[in-house]
């Protein structure tokens, strides 16, 4: 009896050692599917274009995604001939002042878009709204003109600039949907 117990212990220890040696291999295999399903590149440290489109489509877009929206807007605008034509000769500093949300500056200079977290420079136009209106306008759930008419979106600066911004967001949403 004592002899059998002695034989069992080394066998269990050997089996455990073999399992430990296999663990790194099992971990590598578990990683392989993750590599195959890698996410697309993200905009400057935030959501990818595909992730943003999915959030908007699924009604999951929130004020926490606003800066990502603007960064992706700039990314798309800087590559789009249609948007480049739309902003030709239109150098502007746009400030988005969102109550209970971020302040975001969008700079358009010589057809190139740049986005800054916070207020930068002197805005040519300031669009002020609460976070719910911002989420609705950016996601397309709320019509910007209706929000303006209802007093939920306030514009300081030339109204045609606000209309141009609405056009830009529509073009970006089309790109996200396409």
N, C-alpha and C positions, 0 to 999 in steps of 0.2 A: 504494500500500500504506500509506504513512504517513498518507494522507488517511483511509482506512478506520479505522485505529486511533484517530485523533483523533475520529472520529464515534462510535465505540463508547464511549469513556470518558464523554463528557457524557451519553449515553443511560443508562448504568449509574448515574451519579450522580443523574440526574433520577429514575430508578426507585427508588433507595434513599431519596431525599428523600420521594417519594410514599408509600413504605412507612412511614417515620417518622411522617408526618402521619396515616396510617391507624391506627397503633398505639394511640392513645388511644381511638379508636372501637371497636377490637377488644377492648380491655380493658373498656370499658363493657358491651359485649355479653356478655363472659364473666361479668361481675358479675350480670347480669340473672337468670339461673337461681338464683343464690345468694339473691337477694332473695326470690324466689318461694317458696323452700324454707326460709324463716327458721324457726329453732327457737322453741318456746314459751318464755315468760318463765321464768327460773330463780328458785329460791328464794334469797333473800338471798345471792347470789354463788356458788351451787353448782349442783348438778344441777337440771334441771326435773323435775317430777312424772313426765312421760312418760319421760325418760331414766332415772330411778330405777327405774320399773316395768320398763323394758326390761332394765336390768342384772340385776334380780332374776329376771325371767323367763328370761334367757339364762344364768343362773348366773355372772354377772360381778360381782355385788355383792361388795365387799371392805370391810375395816375402814376404808379411806380414804373410803368413802362413808357411814360411820356418822353423822357430824355432819349431812350432807345429809338422811339418813333422818329424824333427829330434827327438823330444821327443816321438812321437808315434813309430818311427823306434826303439828307445831304448826299449820302452815298449814291442813291438812285439818281438824284438830280445832276450830280457831277458826271454821270455816265450817259444821261439821256439827251439825245439831240433835240427831242421835242421840248423838253424843259429848258435846255440851253437857248432855244429859239424864243421861248416864252419870257425869259429874263434878260434878253439882250438889251444892254444899256440901262438895266435896272439894278443899280448898286444900292443896297439897303441894309439897315441894321433893324431887325425886328425883335422886339422883346415880348415874350409870352409870360405874363404875370399871372400865375395860377394860385388863387387862394387855397390854402390847405394843400399846396403842392409846390413844385419847383418853380424857380424863375429860370427861363431858358432864353438865350440869345441866339438868333440865327443871322449870320452875316452872309450877304450875297455881294460879291465883288468880282467884277469882270466875268460874270457867268459861273463863278465857283462858289459853292456853299460850304460854310463852316458853322459848326454848332458849339456853343459854350454853355456849360452848366453855370448858371448865375447870370447876373447882369454885367455886360461888357460894353463900354463906350456909351455914346449917346444914341438912343433909339430914334429912328425916323418914324416908327410906328410902334405903339404898345397895344397889345391885345390882352385885355384883362377878363378873367372869368374864374368861376370856382372849379374845383377839381371834377365835379360831375359833368359840367358843361364841356370842360376840356376833353375828358374821356369820350364823350359823345361826339364832339366835333372831329377829333382825331380818328376815331374808329369809323366814322361815317354814320353813326346811329342818330346823330343830331345834325340838322341842317344849320350851317353857320349863319346864313342869312336870317333864318327864323330865330335863332338864338340872339342875334343882333337886334332884330325888330322887337323881341320880347324884353330887351334890356339885360339879358343874361350874359351877353358878350359885349364888352365895351371897347371901343376903338378910339385911341388917341393918335391922331395923325391922319394922313390922307386915306379916305375910304377906298379909293381904287387900289391902294396897296393891300388892304385887307381882302379885297376881292381877288387880287392876284394870288395871295396866299391860299385862299380857298381853292382856286384853280390848281395850284401846286399840290395841295393835299389830295385832291381828286385824282390827279395824274399818278401820284405815288400809290394811292390805294388800288388803282387800275393795275399798276405794275405788280403790286403784292398779290392781287387776285389772279393775275395771268401767269 
